[in-house]
Amino acid sequence: MKKIGVSIGSFLTALLPVVALAQSGDFGGITTFVKNINLFINNTIIPLLYGLALLVFLWGMFKYFILGGGDEGSRKEGRQLMLWGIIGFVVMVSVFGIVNLIADGLGFDNSDTIQNLPNVPTTNT
């Protein structure tokens, strides 16, 4: 019986810092850390990979239509590059959606991810 009491007491003692951090709302900086990772992925990595996928796709188009005029091997390589560029776009859209879905599901505020959206001009009549 004494071992059970000691076990419960040590468990509650170990749980106290978690309870104290939960009251602060930041969980010891974890929320800030996850927000920073989310912003880094959405504002740096994904646009970089979008650009890379676009370059691969454009190089494939150039190779297929311009360089591969009569050469079937070059046209096949260009077609493969265009396919990989499209696959890259699909993967990046999926990763962007999954990251935002997870961040929203865990309750992290990711309103900082999309900045300076253009507005539609309206006329007051």
ChimeraX attribute file (.defattr): number of C-alpha atoms within 10 A of each C-alpha:
attribute: neighborCount
match mode: 1-to-1
recipient: residues
	/A:1	6
	/A:2	7
	/A:3	8
	/A:4	9
	/A:5	10
	/A:6	11
	/A:7	12
	/A:8	12
	/A:9	12
	/A:10	11
	/A:11	11
	/A:12	12
	/A:13	11
	/A:14	11
	/A:15	11
	/A:16	11
	/A:17	12
	/A:18	12
	/A:19	12
	/A:20	12
	/A:21	13
	/A:22	12
	/A:23	9
	/A:24	10
	/A:25	11
	/A:26	12
	/A:27	15
	/A:28	14
	/A:29	12
	/A:30	11
	/A:31	16
	/A:32	13
	/A:33	12
	/A:34	13
	/A:35	18
	/A:36	13
	/A:37	13
	/A:38	22
	/A:39	17
	/A:40	13
	/A:41	17
	/A:42	21
	/A:43	15
	/A:44	11
	/A:45	12
	/A:46	17
	/A:47	13
	/A:48	13
	/A:49	15
	/A:50	18
	/A:51	13
	/A:52	15
	/A:53	23
	/A:54	17
	/A:55	15
	/A:56	21
	/A:57	24
	/A:58	16
	/A:59	16
	/A:60	25
	/A:61	20
	/A:62	16
	/A:63	20
	/A:64	24
	/A:65	14
	/A:66	13
	/A:67	14
	/A:68	17
	/A:69	11
	/A:70	11
	/A:71	10
	/A:72	11
	/A:73	11
	/A:74	18
	/A:75	21
	/A:76	15
	/A:77	16
	/A:78	25
	/A:79	20
	/A:80	17
	/A:81	22
	/A:82	24
	/A:83	15
	/A:84	16
	/A:85	22
	/A:86	16
	/A:87	13
	/A:88	20
	/A:89	20
	/A:90	14
	/A:91	15
	/A:92	18
	/A:93	12
	/A:94	12
	/A:95	15
	/A:96	15
	/A:97	13
	/A:98	12
	/A:99	15
	/A:100	18
	/A:101	12
	/A:102	12
	/A:103	16
	/A:104	13
	/A:105	10
	/A:106	10
	/A:107	10
	/A:108	15
	/A:109	14
	/A:110	15
	/A:111	9
	/A:112	12
	/A:113	15
	/A:114	10
	/A:115	8
	/A:116	7
	/A:117	6
	/A:118	6
	/A:119	6
	/A:120	6
	/A:121	6
	/A:122	6
	/A:123	5
	/A:124	4
	/A:125	3
